[in-house]
Amino acid sequence: MNALTNPRAAQIAAELESDIGVLVPALDDLVSRVSGGEATVAEFDRTSIRLTALLPFPDGIGHGEVGAHLHRYRDEVRLDIGIVHDRMFARPDGTPSERVCYLNDFVASITVVQGALELPAEFVRHVVAGVAAARDGVRRHNRRQHAPWNEVTVAAKAET
């Protein structure tokens, strides 16, 4: 439905905008918690907010960031959260290859129930565990390998 077919569209939009505002402190807390740093506002308007925070990797290679986008999607509030990084699988000589290191990837989304004052606890647990696993993905993979030739190394993507 849209404003032309739904006379309550303006009321729904106002409710969603207030729903987004109510959830910002919980989102800020979640992003800060998973990154271990302070979240910053990357983008903001009446119907959406995007928060980001730096995400250091245990081996110190490359740069990462947790990004969360709380926005209106159709007639609902949606939260998309994920990790963006520049880590690539490394060649034997240590230079970055063309293959992104998927071991450090994480993406999660949820549609938030209208009128919610907090993010669902199950979703928060999923994000906390998922970001921690992605942050430590390379080390965890290498620990599981019984042969050294199965271990992977990473390098930061070369600047172009």
Secondary structure, 3 states (H helix, E strand, C coil): CCCCCCCCHHHHHHHHHHHHHHHHHHHHHHHHHHHCCCCEEEEEECCEEEEEEECCCCCCCCCEEEEEEEEEECCEEEEEEEEEECEEEECCCCCEEEEECHHHCCEEEEEECCCCCCCCHHHHHHHHHHHHHHHCHHHHHHHHCCCHHHCCCEEECCCC
